[in-house]
Amino acid sequence: MNTLILYLGFLFSAYAVIGNDVIQTLGTFIAANKKRPWLILWGYASTILVCTLLYGWYFYNGDVTFNRLDTIPLPEEIKWWYLLAPLSLLLLTRFGLPVSTTFLILSIFSQQAMVEKMLLKSIYGYGVAIVSSFIIYLLLTRKFESPESLNEINESKRKRQWEIAQWLSTGFLWSQWLIQDFANIFVFLPRKMTLVELMISILVLLLIMAYIFQKKGGRIQGIVDKKVNSGNIRSATFIDLTYGVILYTYGNLNSVPMSTTWAFIGVLAGRELAIKYVLNKKELKKVFRPLSIDLSKVFLGLGISVFIVFVIQWMNGSS
């Protein structure tokens, strides 16, 4: 029974985490490549996923989470109610709510001190993301985000160059996100995986990825599609690169897991504010409403996560 719950927990977590969080990294990639066959996009993202998994497994002695779960051990006995966390995430994802998978999935296995560390790192990460993104786009907007400049890349040669740059920036961002979120996906599995376990998990993840790409990202993709120029190949490149650098620098300061969702919302918020500030200050006030809605969804997801974790911990104490 315990083994069955572990495998079900991994399956539910993998689908829920990828379905909820993958748009953070591949959302602009999907938006900017809508005309390409989804199989090509899936193949590119899947190749990077497999390479990142194999790298972590080989160089971290079987630990595909890059030591993110060192202080979060796998309990000796897993009760059925542990599955409530990934199942709740699946349900929330269906409604397009950008929930922090770090809090919802990892908190049920963590001590209070670790939960507090994850929360603080995520809150600071949001602040770092919005400030960094705002400053970066203050410098980039007039040259790269104005209507006049966007028309410049319609020339076939220059457009091809930006397509290559966008695919490379997506690959960099996707690998950095995977390093952060493998902990959420593999928390139900042994911290040191055998080769057979690794191969089976890769197959599962590739099938889930295929479904996500075939659905063109699902409902959460709407958060990306509504942002200014997010479907433009050059704009998508800068979004991915900005987010990837933040995850690489701030996310790797220590091995404490963090909510990449909060950092992603911060990047988009800082970008929107900077673009409106530079190009149309009269429209600046109108930006705050959609940004506040995005942030309110994140906090709503956090509140629901805390409640679900509380219920699971209460059930643990009562058993």
C-alpha positions, 0 to 999 in steps of 0.5 A: 500500500505504501509503495502504491501511494508513493507511485500515485503521489509521483504521478499526480505530482508530476502532472500537477506540477508540470501542468501548473508550473510549466507555463512559467518557463515555456509559456512565452515559448508556446505563445511565440511559436503557435504556428509550429507543430507541437511535436517539434516544441515538445521534442526540444523541451523534452531533450533538455528535460532528459539531459537535466535529469541525467546530469543530476542523477549522475553528478549528484549520486542518484539525486535528481533534485540537485540536493533540494530535498536533503533536509526533507526526508521521505517518511517511513510511512506514507498515508493515503491523505498525502495524496490530497496535496497533488490531487488538490493541485490538479483541481486548482490547475484545472481552474487556471489558478497559478498555485505555488507547488513548492508550498503545497507539495513540499510543505506536507513533508517539511518541518515548520522551520523549513517551511518558513525558509521556503516562504521567506526565500519565495517572498524575497524572490518575488521582490528581486524579480519585480525590481530586477525586471523593472530596471531591465525593461526600463533600459530595454523598452524604448529600443526593443518593445516599442511598436516601431522597434517590433516591426523591425524584426519582420525582415526574414534574416533578422527574424531568424536570428531572434528565433534562434535566440528565443529557443536558446533562452528558453532552453536556458530558462527551462533547465534552471526551472527544472533544477528548482522544481524537480524537488516538487515532482520527485518528493514522493520517490526515493532520494537516491534513484536506481537507473530503472526508476530513473528511466520509468520517471523519464517516460512518465514525464515525457508523456505528460509533457506531450499532453501539455504541449498538445493542449497548447499550455492549458488555461494558465497559458492565458496569464502569459498571452495577456501580457504586452507583446508576449507572443512576439519572438523578441519579447519572448526572448527577453522574458525568458532570459530575464527569468532564467538569470534570476533563477540561476543567480537567486535560486541557486544561492542555497539549496532551500526550495523556492516558489518559482511561481512567485518569481515568474509573476514578479518578472511579468509585473516588473516588465508590464510596469516598465513598458507602460512607464516608458511608452505610455505613462497615461496607461500606467494606472490601468496596469495595476488592476490586472497585475493585482489580479495576478498577485491575488491569484497567487495569494489565494493559491497560497492560502488554499495551500496552507489550508490543505497542508494544515488538514494533512498535518492534522490528519497525521497528528490524529492517526 
